[in-house]
Amino acid sequence: LSDQEKIIHEYSNLILYTDPTFTEIHDAGMVVYVTHVNSSGEDEILKTITVDSLSDSITIPMGQILRGYQNGSIGTYNGLKLKMGGTLYNYSRIKIYYDSTQSNFNPRLDLMYTE
């Protein structure tokens, strides 16, 4: 996106569907962090999400993160990581669904922007 194009953060989300065969989330949920490696070489938390045990997907609001990369306040994009938190029940397990032959439930980035 160019500097003239503005990301509408309320409608820009990363959608990750969970594979129910391999996913086990405790009834109290689990915490997921979106991180990146900062200029000091350390993982920096950009977003914290609580995932409900009954959810079939994880919706991660990405608008503020993408705007931060766009305007330089976060730094240079060098990939993102998802990390599981230990503040709830860290024995939860999650697998993100991906099937190259059927894309309906594959990860996707819904991005809305304006000029």
TAGI-V944309 format. One record per residue. N is the residue number from 0. PHI is phi in whole degrees, -180 to 180 (* if undefined). PSI is psi in degrees with one decimal (* if undefined). Layout:
n = [N | N]
phi = [PHI | PHI]
psi = [PSI | PSI]
This chain:
n = [0 | 1 | 2 | 3 | 4 | 5 | 6 | 7 | 8 | 9 | 10 | 11 | 12 | 13 | 14 | 15 | 16 | 17 | 18 | 19 | 20 | 21 | 22 | 23 | 24 | 25 | 26 | 27 | 28 | 29 | 30 | 31 | 32 | 33 | 34 | 35 | 36 | 37 | 38 | 39 | 40 | 41 | 42 | 43 | 44 | 45 | 46 | 47 | 48 | 49 | 50 | 51 | 52 | 53 | 54 | 55 | 56 | 57 | 58 | 59 | 60 | 61 | 62 | 63 | 64 | 65 | 66 | 67 | 68 | 69 | 70 | 71 | 72 | 73 | 74 | 75 | 76 | 77 | 78 | 79 | 80 | 81 | 82 | 83 | 84 | 85 | 86 | 87 | 88 | 89 | 90 | 91 | 92 | 93 | 94 | 95 | 96 | 97 | 98 | 99 | 100 | 101 | 102 | 103 | 104 | 105 | 106 | 107 | 108 | 109 | 110 | 111 | 112 | 113 | 114]
phi = [* | -82 | -64 | -80 | -92 | -108 | -77 | -91 | -67 | -66 | -119 | -115 | -135 | -94 | -109 | -123 | -85 | -92 | -87 | -64 | -67 | -116 | -95 | -135 | -113 | -58 | -54 | -81 | 93 | -146 | -102 | -122 | -109 | -98 | -127 | -144 | -85 | -83 | -65 | -89 | 84 | -106 | -71 | -113 | -77 | -101 | -155 | -121 | -129 | -101 | -101 | -75 | -66 | -94 | -75 | -98 | -154 | -117 | -108 | -110 | -64 | -110 | -57 | -66 | -64 | -63 | -65 | -63 | -69 | -63 | -94 | 86 | -72 | -91 | 119 | -87 | -66 | -139 | 94 | -123 | -126 | -105 | -127 | -90 | -90 | -105 | -80 | -104 | -118 | -78 | -94 | -65 | -134 | -137 | -128 | -84 | -73 | -152 | -144 | -66 | -95 | -140 | -92 | -56 | -113 | -73 | -56 | -150 | -112 | -88 | -125 | -122 | -145 | -137 | -97]
psi = [143.6 | 170.6 | -23.3 | -19.0 | 126.7 | 130.1 | 131.2 | 102.2 | -28.0 | -22.1 | 18.3 | 106.4 | 146.0 | 123.8 | 122.1 | 116.0 | 139.3 | 146.0 | 108.4 | -19.8 | -34.7 | -3.4 | 130.8 | 108.4 | 129.8 | 152.2 | -30.9 | -4.3 | -174.5 | 157.0 | 134.7 | 133.2 | 137.5 | 121.0 | 166.0 | 163.1 | 120.4 | -177.0 | -17.5 | -1.1 | 11.6 | 151.5 | 125.2 | 129.0 | 124.4 | -28.9 | 142.1 | 129.8 | 138.6 | 126.1 | 125.7 | 146.4 | -24.4 | -2.3 | 141.2 | 1.0 | 164.1 | 126.0 | 117.6 | 114.2 | 118.3 | -8.6 | -48.3 | -38.6 | -47.9 | -38.7 | -36.3 | -40.6 | -39.4 | -42.8 | 0.1 | 1.7 | -23.5 | -28.8 | -161.0 | 136.1 | 126.3 | 35.8 | 159.1 | 154.5 | 147.8 | 129.6 | 143.2 | 138.0 | 158.1 | 12.1 | -22.4 | -108.3 | 99.7 | 8.2 | 5.7 | 153.1 | 139.3 | 139.8 | 129.5 | 132.5 | 134.7 | 130.1 | 114.0 | -17.8 | -14.5 | 105.0 | 1.2 | -36.2 | 12.9 | 157.8 | 144.8 | 153.9 | 113.9 | 117.3 | 127.0 | 132.1 | 165.8 | 157.5 | *]
